Amino acid sequence: MTRGVLRLAVVGHVEHVTLGRVPALPPPGGIAHLAAPRTFAGGGGGVALLQLAKAPAEVHLFTALGSDEAAGEVAAALRGAAATVHAARRAGPHTRDVVLVTPDGERTIVVVGEPLHPRAEDPLPWELLAACDAVYFTAQDPAALRRCRAARRLVVSARRREALAASGVRADVVVGSAVDPREASRLADYPVPPGALVLTEGPAGGRVERADGTVERFPAPPPARVTGAAYGAGDSFAGALTFFLACGLPVVEACARAGPYGAAVLAGLDPGAAQLPLVLTPA
């Protein structure tokens, strides 16, 4: 750690999420009724931000918001987090997600509209990134990703493989899930290989593939009974991983420390309410 107080940032999208339980996914032509629906600010950037906001750190969010009621509700929810929000404004509706949770805790997500991402051309305080101990990137603009490279540590979602390739920068860590087709990848898939590729494997733990060709595994946290939903588990893991990397932990140890933070989300429907406070304690 290089400073008394860590400075962290998330660059990416935040959606207006409506989540509820269904007895089963509807068949073709069927109708699903959400039981006990709840709304919150989520999405890949939103959930990671809420996890990092539970750290003893200065936290910033770079994002974009629409101009409708949903955008206002998202902005209000973000104001309740312990973070500074830097948001570009877009004319038009904010992105909404409808999440259907089945009895096994699995979630099916319907995205209404295109996610709103910050762009390098937006008049946001991008110069702050150079003073950040770590930045988590889950946006789409390669030029914005190049701005993020000024941070001491750069963690990129594996969902943003195309943006990373187009940017030409080297990420310190790319993080994703080996069981998610959007995120499963190999180091060879990246024109500029990251320092490490982290892929989680659910109850099997996960693996870290390094640029030098070595592969190490990290354990899964103790098994957790799913009483809520799997929504947000991967993004909470990514946020926690970013924190532990900023603290200076080696990648494999940081992954092992981050595991319980992803698993904790399985106990609730709203990931922000189920997330654990981030603390650096002896292993």
C-alpha positions as CSV (number, residue, x, y, z in Angstrom):
1,M,0.0,0.0,0.0
2,T,1.4,3.4,-1.0
3,R,-0.9,5.8,0.8
4,G,-2.7,6.1,4.1
5,V,-6.1,6.0,2.4
6,L,-6.6,4.0,-0.8
7,R,-8.2,5.7,-3.8
8,L,-10.2,3.4,-6.0
9,A,-12.5,3.9,-9.0
10,V,-15.0,2.0,-11.1
11,V,-15.6,3.0,-14.7
12,G,-18.7,1.5,-16.2
13,H,-22.5,1.2,-16.4
14,V,-25.2,1.2,-13.7
15,E,-28.7,-0.1,-14.5
16,H,-32.1,0.4,-12.9
17,V,-32.8,-3.1,-11.7
18,T,-36.2,-4.7,-10.9
19,L,-35.7,-8.2,-9.4
20,G,-38.1,-10.7,-8.1
21,R,-38.8,-14.4,-7.7
22,V,-40.7,-16.6,-10.2
23,P,-41.6,-20.3,-9.7
24,A,-40.1,-21.1,-13.1
25,L,-39.1,-19.4,-16.3
26,P,-42.1,-18.9,-18.6
27,P,-42.6,-21.2,-21.6
28,P,-43.0,-19.7,-25.1
29,G,-46.1,-17.5,-24.9
30,G,-46.2,-17.7,-21.1
31,I,-46.3,-15.0,-18.5
32,A,-44.1,-14.6,-15.5
33,H,-45.3,-12.7,-12.4
34,L,-42.5,-11.3,-10.2
35,A,-43.1,-12.0,-6.5
36,A,-42.0,-9.4,-4.0
37,P,-40.1,-7.3,-6.6
38,R,-37.5,-4.9,-5.4
39,T,-35.6,-2.1,-7.3
40,F,-32.0,-1.0,-6.9
41,A,-29.0,0.3,-8.8
42,G,-27.2,-2.7,-10.2
43,G,-25.4,-3.8,-13.4
44,G,-21.7,-4.7,-13.7
45,G,-20.4,-1.3,-12.6
46,G,-23.1,-0.6,-10.1
47,V,-22.6,-3.8,-8.1
48,A,-18.8,-3.6,-8.1
49,L,-19.1,0.1,-7.0
50,L,-21.4,-0.9,-4.1
51,Q,-18.9,-3.5,-3.0
52,L,-15.9,-1.1,-3.2
53,A,-17.9,1.6,-1.3
54,K,-17.8,-0.8,1.7
55,A,-14.0,-0.4,1.8
56,P,-12.0,2.0,4.0
57,A,-11.1,3.9,0.9
58,E,-11.9,7.0,-1.2
59,V,-14.1,5.6,-4.0
60,H,-15.1,7.2,-7.3
61,L,-17.6,6.1,-10.0
62,F,-17.3,7.2,-13.6
63,T,-20.6,6.4,-15.4
64,A,-23.4,7.8,-17.6
65,L,-27.1,8.4,-16.7
66,G,-30.2,8.9,-18.8
67,S,-32.7,11.7,-18.5
68,D,-35.8,9.9,-17.2
69,E,-37.3,8.8,-13.9
70,A,-35.2,5.6,-13.8
71,A,-32.1,7.7,-14.1
72,G,-33.2,9.9,-11.2
73,E,-33.8,6.8,-9.1
74,V,-30.4,5.4,-9.9
75,A,-28.7,8.7,-9.1
76,A,-30.5,8.8,-5.8
77,A,-29.4,5.3,-4.9
78,L,-25.8,6.1,-5.8
79,R,-25.9,9.1,-3.5
80,G,-26.5,6.7,-0.7
81,A,-23.2,4.9,-1.3
82,A,-20.0,6.0,0.2
83,A,-18.6,7.1,-3.1
84,T,-18.2,10.2,-5.3
85,V,-20.2,9.8,-8.6
86,H,-19.0,11.4,-11.8
87,A,-21.8,11.0,-14.3
88,A,-22.2,12.1,-17.9
89,R,-25.8,12.8,-19.0
90,R,-27.4,11.1,-22.0
91,A,-30.7,12.3,-23.6
92,G,-33.2,9.4,-23.4
93,P,-34.2,6.7,-21.1
94,H,-31.9,5.0,-18.6
95,T,-31.2,1.3,-19.1
96,R,-33.5,-1.0,-17.1
97,D,-32.9,-4.6,-16.1
98,V,-35.6,-7.1,-15.2
99,V,-34.2,-10.0,-13.3
100,L,-36.2,-13.3,-12.8
101,V,-34.9,-15.5,-9.9
102,T,-35.9,-19.1,-10.0
103,P,-36.1,-21.3,-6.8
104,D,-32.6,-22.6,-7.3
105,G,-31.3,-19.0,-7.0
106,E,-30.3,-18.7,-10.7
107,R,-31.2,-15.5,-12.4
108,T,-32.3,-14.6,-15.9
109,I,-31.7,-11.0,-16.9
110,V,-33.7,-9.0,-19.5
111,V,-31.9,-5.8,-20.4
112,V,-34.2,-3.0,-21.6
113,G,-32.2,-0.7,-23.9
114,E,-28.5,-0.4,-24.3
115,P,-26.2,0.0,-21.2
116,L,-25.0,3.6,-20.8
117,H,-21.3,3.9,-20.5
118,P,-19.0,6.8,-19.9
119,R,-16.8,7.9,-22.8
120,A,-13.4,9.6,-22.8
121,E,-14.9,12.6,-24.6
122,D,-17.3,13.2,-21.6
123,P,-16.3,16.1,-19.4
124,L,-15.5,14.0,-16.4
125,P,-12.5,14.4,-14.1
126,W,-10.4,11.7,-15.8
127,E,-7.2,13.1,-14.3
128,L,-8.3,11.6,-11.0
129,L,-7.5,8.1,-12.3
130,A,-3.7,8.8,-12.3
131,A,-3.9,9.1,-8.5
132,C,-5.9,5.9,-8.1
133,D,-4.4,2.8,-6.5
134,A,-6.7,0.6,-8.6
135,V,-9.4,1.0,-11.2
136,Y,-12.0,-1.5,-12.2
137,F,-13.1,-1.1,-15.8
138,T,-16.4,-2.5,-17.2
139,A,-17.2,0.1,-19.8
140,Q,-17.0,-0.1,-23.6
141,D,-14.9,2.9,-24.8
142,P,-11.3,2.0,-25.7
143,A,-10.2,5.6,-25.2
144,A,-11.7,5.6,-21.7
145,L,-9.8,2.4,-21.0
146,R,-6.6,4.1,-22.1
147,R,-7.3,6.8,-19.5
148,C,-7.7,4.1,-16.9
149,R,-4.2,2.8,-17.5
150,A,-2.8,5.8,-15.7
151,A,-3.8,4.1,-12.4
152,R,-1.4,2.0,-10.4
153,R,-3.5,-1.2,-10.9
154,L,-5.9,-1.8,-13.8
155,V,-8.5,-4.5,-13.5
156,V,-10.7,-5.2,-16.5
157,S,-13.9,-7.3,-16.8
158,A,-13.5,-10.2,-19.3
159,R,-16.8,-9.0,-20.8
160,R,-14.8,-6.0,-22.2
161,R,-12.3,-8.1,-24.2
162,E,-13.1,-6.2,-27.4
163,A,-12.5,-2.8,-25.7
164,L,-9.3,-4.0,-24.2
165,A,-8.0,-5.3,-27.5
166,A,-8.9,-2.0,-29.3
167,S,-7.3,0.1,-26.6
168,G,-3.9,-1.5,-27.0
169,V,-3.1,-1.2,-23.3
170,R,-2.0,-3.9,-20.9
171,A,-4.3,-4.7,-18.0
172,D,-2.8,-5.9,-14.8
173,V,-5.6,-8.4,-14.3
174,V,-8.6,-9.5,-16.4
175,V,-11.3,-11.1,-14.4
176,G,-14.2,-13.3,-15.5
177,S,-16.0,-16.6,-15.1
178,A,-15.0,-19.8,-16.8
179,V,-18.6,-20.9,-16.9
180,D,-20.0,-17.7,-18.5
181,P,-19.7,-17.8,-22.3
182,R,-19.4,-14.0,-22.3
183,E,-16.3,-14.1,-20.1
184,A,-14.6,-17.4,-20.6
185,S,-11.3,-16.7,-22.4
186,R,-7.6,-17.6,-22.7
187,L,-4.5,-15.3,-22.5
188,A,-4.1,-16.1,-26.2
189,D,-7.3,-14.3,-26.9
190,Y,-5.8,-10.9,-25.9
191,P,-3.5,-9.1,-28.4
192,V,-1.7,-7.5,-25.4
193,P,-1.9,-10.2,-22.8
194,P,-2.7,-9.0,-19.3
195,G,-0.4,-9.7,-16.4
196,A,-2.9,-12.3,-15.1
197,L,-6.2,-13.7,-16.3
198,V,-8.5,-14.7,-13.4
199,L,-11.4,-17.1,-14.1
200,T,-13.7,-18.2,-11.3
201,E,-15.2,-21.7,-11.4
202,G,-18.0,-21.5,-8.8
203,P,-17.7,-24.2,-6.1
204,A,-14.4,-25.4,-7.7
205,G,-12.7,-22.1,-6.9
206,G,-10.8,-20.7,-9.9
207,R,-7.5,-20.3,-11.7
208,V,-5.0,-17.6,-12.5
209,E,-3.2,-17.8,-15.8
210,R,-0.1,-15.6,-15.9
211,A,1.6,-13.9,-18.9
212,D,4.7,-16.1,-18.3
213,G,2.5,-19.3,-18.9
214,T,2.2,-20.4,-15.3
215,V,-1.2,-21.4,-14.0
216,E,-2.2,-21.4,-10.3
217,R,-5.5,-22.3,-8.6
218,F,-7.2,-20.6,-5.7
219,P,-9.8,-22.2,-3.5
220,A,-13.5,-21.6,-3.3
221,P,-14.9,-20.2,0.0
222,P,-16.8,-22.5,2.3
223,P,-20.0,-23.7,0.6
224,A,-22.8,-21.2,0.9
225,R,-26.5,-22.2,0.7
226,V,-28.3,-20.1,-1.8
227,T,-31.1,-18.4,0.0
228,G,-31.2,-15.4,-2.2
229,A,-29.9,-15.1,-5.8
230,A,-26.7,-15.5,-7.7
231,Y,-27.3,-12.0,-9.2
232,G,-24.2,-9.8,-8.5
233,A,-21.9,-12.5,-7.1
234,G,-19.3,-12.2,-9.9
235,D,-19.3,-8.4,-9.8
236,S,-19.0,-8.4,-6.0
237,F,-16.0,-10.7,-6.4
238,A,-14.5,-8.4,-9.0
239,G,-14.9,-5.4,-6.7
240,A,-13.3,-7.2,-3.8
241,L,-10.5,-8.4,-6.0
242,T,-9.8,-4.9,-7.0
243,F,-9.6,-3.8,-3.4
244,F,-7.2,-6.5,-2.4
245,L,-5.0,-5.9,-5.4
246,A,-4.9,-2.2,-4.5
247,C,-3.8,-3.3,-1.0
248,G,-0.7,-4.9,-2.6
249,L,-1.7,-8.6,-2.2
250,P,-0.4,-11.1,-4.9
251,V,-3.1,-12.0,-7.4
252,V,-3.7,-15.6,-6.1
253,E,-4.0,-14.4,-2.5
254,A,-6.3,-11.5,-3.6
255,C,-8.5,-14.0,-5.4
256,A,-8.8,-16.3,-2.3
257,R,-9.6,-13.2,-0.1
258,A,-12.2,-12.0,-2.7
259,G,-14.1,-15.4,-2.8
260,P,-16.2,-15.0,0.3
261,Y,-17.4,-11.6,-0.9
262,G,-18.8,-13.1,-4.0
263,A,-20.4,-15.9,-2.0
264,A,-22.0,-13.6,0.5
265,V,-24.3,-12.2,-2.1
266,L,-26.0,-15.6,-2.5
267,A,-27.7,-15.0,0.9
268,G,-29.9,-12.1,-0.4
269,L,-31.8,-10.8,-3.4
270,D,-30.3,-7.3,-3.3
271,P,-26.6,-7.7,-3.7
272,G,-25.8,-4.3,-2.1
273,A,-27.6,-5.4,1.1
274,A,-25.9,-8.7,1.3
275,Q,-22.3,-7.6,0.6
276,L,-19.7,-7.8,3.3
277,P,-17.6,-4.8,4.5
278,L,-14.1,-4.9,2.9
279,V,-11.3,-5.2,5.4
280,L,-7.7,-6.3,5.1
281,T,-7.1,-8.8,7.9
282,P,-4.5,-11.5,8.2
283,A,-5.3,-14.7,6.2
